[in-house]
């Protein structure tokens, strides 16, 4: 009886271990394949990032980025070369056309996921990068197109990085590092570098955000002091260097005589002037679908005991907007 029991038990264990697709061995094999794919894709992203900077990756830079040993990185390079994704030219690593296409797919997935996590899932900005990195490796081209369409085809991620198009075009980043910007000249924040994460968290903790208009009040080797007209922000130069700015766009002139929608009093009518440049993708499309377009009359009509959301009358329809949404709509109060 004991022998029969152990035979049955061993048979069950072997069955669990070696069942096709769902057995422990199959699951482990799939897990290892997924891990290897992620490492390949992370390597391709590193090469693409270097090439976007006008530089080329090396085995040393790749090992440092991936956090692996030199023997492992040499094995990885051999693997991607065999797949026709990378070419080695001396100590330099170059993406092939297929390698670049694959890298752009992963970058597109990462930045679209960041847009979704920030806008729709409302995840704190300091967490979206890590979560997007976990998700970026699991979408097909068709699934990525669906996500892009659902988000309203955004052009920038929440940090200001350009999102590659489905055709594989990656717009060049524009702007100047804050540390190189002329003091006392107004500028708009167009990019917040999210790596290293510690510097990014300090930027967010200070209260700075994408699309914010600022001016440098003071710059010394010890600190950079900024102002948005209401508040002052103090950063270490090393942290400030992770902020990219650009001249104020012409649309900014429209805001000179405008106020955020949140500042309207009850029943005070106003005309919509523009939407904040930070409003992208699905959120912008939703605003436009609701009739929140320049020239439209809008006013708060119903009070909310809790204050948020607030009801506004637009084109004969009552809509509800949260305070953070209304703050992105600039209006000119009626005189």
C-alpha positions in Angstrom: 0.0 0.0 0.0 2.8 2.4 0.9 4.5 1.6 -2.4 1.3 2.3 -4.4 0.9 5.6 -2.5 4.4 6.8 -3.4 4.0 5.7 -7.0 0.8 7.7 -7.3 2.4 10.7 -5.5 5.4 10.6 -7.7 3.2 10.4 -10.8 1.2 13.5 -9.7 4.4 15.4 -9.0 5.8 14.6 -12.4 2.5 15.5 -14.0 2.4 18.9 -12.3 6.1 19.5 -13.2 5.9 18.5 -16.9 2.4 19.4 -18.1 2.7 21.2 -21.4 2.2 25.0 -21.1 0.9 24.9 -17.5 3.4 22.6 -15.8 6.1 24.0 -13.4 8.8 23.3 -15.9 6.9 25.1 -18.7 6.1 28.0 -16.5 9.7 28.4 -15.4 10.8 28.2 -19.1 8.4 30.9 -20.0 9.5 33.0 -17.1 13.2 32.7 -18.1 12.2 33.6 -21.7 10.4 36.7 -20.6 13.3 37.7 -18.4 15.7 37.3 -21.3 13.4 39.3 -23.6 13.2 42.1 -21.1 17.0 42.3 -20.9 17.3 42.4 -24.7 14.7 45.2 -24.9 16.4 47.1 -22.1 19.7 46.8 -24.0 18.1 48.1 -27.2 16.6 51.0 -25.4 20.0 51.9 -24.0 21.6 51.9 -27.5 18.7 54.0 -28.8 19.1 56.5 -26.0 22.8 56.8 -26.6 22.3 57.3 -30.4 19.7 60.0 -29.7 22.3 61.8 -27.6 24.8 61.6 -30.5 26.9 59.0 -28.8 27.3 55.2 -29.1 26.9 52.5 -26.4 29.8 50.3 -25.4 29.9 47.0 -23.5 30.9 48.9 -20.4 28.0 51.4 -20.6 25.5 48.6 -21.3 26.8 46.5 -18.4 26.4 49.6 -16.1 22.9 50.3 -17.3 21.7 46.7 -17.0 23.6 46.1 -13.8 25.2 42.8 -15.1 28.7 41.5 -15.2 30.9 41.9 -18.3 30.8 38.1 -19.2 27.0 38.3 -19.1 26.9 41.5 -21.2 29.3 40.0 -23.8 26.9 37.0 -24.0 24.0 39.3 -24.4 25.7 41.3 -27.2 26.5 38.1 -29.0 22.8 37.1 -28.7 21.5 40.4 -30.2 24.1 40.3 -32.9 22.9 36.8 -33.9 19.3 38.1 -34.0 20.4 40.9 -36.4 19.5 43.7 -33.9 23.0 45.1 -33.1 26.3 45.5 -34.9 29.7 45.8 -33.1 32.2 48.2 -34.6 35.3 48.0 -32.4 34.1 49.0 -28.9 31.0 50.7 -30.2 27.6 49.1 -30.4 25.2 50.2 -33.2 21.5 49.4 -33.7 20.5 47.8 -37.0 17.3 49.0 -38.7 15.4 46.1 -37.1 17.0 46.8 -33.7 16.0 50.5 -34.0 12.4 49.5 -34.9 12.2 47.2 -31.9 13.7 49.8 -29.6 11.3 52.4 -30.7 8.4 50.0 -30.1 9.5 49.5 -26.5 10.0 53.3 -25.9 6.6 54.0 -27.4 5.1 51.4 -25.1 6.8 52.8 -22.0 5.8 56.4 -22.7 2.2 55.5 -23.6 1.9 53.5 -20.4 3.3 56.4 -18.4 0.6 58.7 -20.0 -2.1 56.2 -19.1 -0.9 55.7 -15.5 -0.6 59.4 -14.9 -3.8 60.6 -16.7 -6.2 57.7 -16.3 -5.0 55.6 -13.4 -3.9 58.9 -11.6 -0.8 57.2 -10.2 1.7 59.5 -8.5 4.3 60.8 -11.0 7.2 59.4 -9.0 5.8 55.9 -9.5 4.8 55.8 -13.1 8.3 55.2 -14.5 8.8 51.9 -12.6 5.3 50.6 -13.3 5.6 51.5 -17.0 8.9 49.6 -17.2 7.1 46.5 -15.9 4.4 46.8 -18.5 6.3 48.0 -21.6 7.5 44.5 -22.6 4.1 42.8 -23.1 2.3 44.6 -25.9 2.1 43.7 -29.6 2.1 46.4 -32.2 -1.7 46.1 -32.6 -2.3 46.4 -28.8 0.0 49.4 -28.7 -2.0 51.1 -31.5 -5.2 50.4 -29.5 -3.7 52.0 -26.4 -2.5 55.0 -28.4 -6.0 55.5 -29.8 -7.7 55.2 -26.5 -5.4 57.9 -25.0 -6.1 60.3 -27.9 -2.8 59.9 -29.6 -0.7 61.9 -27.1 2.6 63.3 -28.4 4.4 63.6 -25.0 4.7 61.5 -21.9 4.1 63.0 -18.4 7.8 64.0 -18.2 7.7 65.8 -21.6 9.5 63.1 -23.6 8.3 62.7 -27.2 6.3 59.6 -27.9 7.4 57.7 -31.0 4.7 57.4 -33.7 3.4 54.1 -35.0 5.6 54.7 -38.1 8.7 54.7 -36.0 9.4 58.5 -36.0 10.8 59.9 -32.8 10.6 63.7 -32.7 13.8 65.4 -31.4 13.7 66.8 -27.9 13.6 70.6 -27.7 14.7 72.9 -24.9 17.7 74.0 -22.8 18.8 72.7 -19.4 17.7 75.1 -16.7 21.2 75.5 -15.4 22.2 77.0 -18.8 19.1 79.3 -19.1 19.6 83.1 -18.9 18.7 84.4 -15.5 15.5 86.5 -15.2 14.3 85.4 -18.6 10.8 83.7 -18.4 10.7 80.1 -19.5 8.4 77.1 -19.6 9.3 73.7 -18.2 9.1 71.3 -21.1 10.8 68.2 -19.6 11.5 66.7 -16.2 14.1 64.0 -16.3 12.9 61.1 -14.2 16.4 59.5 -13.7 18.0 59.5 -11.2 14.7 59.0 -9.3 16.0 60.8 -6.2 16.5 64.1 -8.2 13.1 63.7 -9.8 11.4 63.1 -6.5 13.0 66.3 -5.2 11.7 68.3 -8.2 8.2 67.0 -7.6 8.4 67.6 -3.8 9.4 71.2 -4.5 6.1 71.6 -6.4 7.5 72.1 -9.9 5.6 70.5 -12.8 5.6 70.1 -16.5 4.2 73.2 -18.4 4.9 75.5 -15.5 6.2 79.0 -16.3 9.2 80.1 -14.2 12.0 82.6 -13.9 15.4 82.2 -12.4 15.9 84.7 -9.5 19.3 83.5 -8.3 21.9 81.0 -9.5 25.0 80.2 -7.4 27.2 77.1 -7.1 25.2 76.1 -4.1 21.6 76.7 -5.3 19.2 77.8 -8.0 16.2 79.9 -6.9 13.1 79.9 -9.2 9.8 81.7 -9.1 6.5 81.2 -10.9 5.2 84.6 -9.8 3.6 83.3 -6.6 6.0 80.8 -5.1 9.8 80.4 -4.8 11.6 77.1 -5.4 15.1 76.3 -4.2 17.1 73.5 -5.8 20.6 72.2 -5.8 22.3 72.8 -9.2 22.6 69.0 -9.7 18.9 68.7 -9.3 18.0 71.7 -11.4 20.1 70.3 -14.3 17.3 67.7 -14.7 14.8 70.4 -15.7 14.6 71.4 -19.3 13.0 74.7 -20.3 12.0 76.6 -23.5 10.9 80.1 -24.4 7.2 80.8 -23.7 5.1 80.0 -26.7 2.9 82.6 -28.4 -0.2 81.0 -26.9 1.1 82.3 -23.6 0.2 85.8 -24.6 -3.5 84.6 -24.5 -3.1 83.9 -20.8 -1.9 87.4 -19.8 -5.5 88.6 -19.3 -6.9 85.2 -18.4 -7.3 83.3 -15.1 -7.7 79.6 -14.4 -11.3 78.4 -14.4 -11.0 77.6 -10.7 -10.9 81.3 -9.9 -14.4 82.1 -11.2 -17.0 83.0 -8.6 -20.5 81.4 -8.6 -22.4 82.3 -11.7 -19.6 84.5 -13.0 -19.5 84.1 -16.8 -16.3 83.9 -18.7 -14.9 83.0 -22.2 -12.5 80.1 -22.7 -9.2 81.4 -24.0 -7.0 78.3 -24.2 -6.2 74.9 -22.6 -3.0 74.5 -20.7 -0.2 73.0 -22.8 0.1 70.2 -20.2 -3.3 68.9 -21.2 -2.5 66.0 -23.6 -4.0 62.9 -25.1 -7.3 61.6 -23.9 -7.8 64.4 -21.4 -7.5 67.1 -24.1 -9.8 65.1 -26.4 -12.3 64.8 -23.6 -12.2 68.5 -23.0 -12.8 69.3 -26.6 -15.6 66.7 -26.9 -17.3 68.5 -23.9 -17.2 71.7 -25.9 -14.4 73.4 -23.9 -13.0 75.2 -26.9 -11.6 78.8 -27.2 -14.4 81.4 -27.5 -17.0 79.3 -25.6 -18.9 80.8 -22.7 -18.6 78.9 -19.4 -19.6 79.6 -15.8 -20.0 77.7 -12.5 -23.7 77.0 -11.8 -24.0 74.5 -9.0 -22.2 74.6 -5.6 -20.8 71.4 -4.2 -20.8 71.2 -0.4 -17.5 69.4 -0.6 -16.1 71.8 -3.2 -14.9 69.2 -5.6 -16.0 68.4 -8.3 -17.7 71.6 -9.4 -20.5 71.9 -12.0 -20.1 74.3 -14.9 -22.6 75.3 -17.6 -21.2 74.9 -21.2 -23.2 75.2 -24.4 -26.4 74.6 -22.4 -25.1 71.5 -20.8 -24.0 71.0 -17.2 -20.6 69.3 -16.8 -18.6 68.3 -13.7 -14.9 69.2 -13.5 -12.4 68.4 -10.7 -10.4 71.3 -9.4 -7.2 70.0 -11.0 -9.0 69.8 -14.4 -10.6 73.2 -14.1 -7.1 74.7 -13.3 -6.0 73.6 -16.8 -8.6 75.7 -18.5 -7.8 79.4 -18.9 -10.7 81.9 -19.2 -11.3 85.6 -19.6 -14.0 86.8 -17.1 -16.8 88.8 -18.7 -16.6 92.5 -17.8 
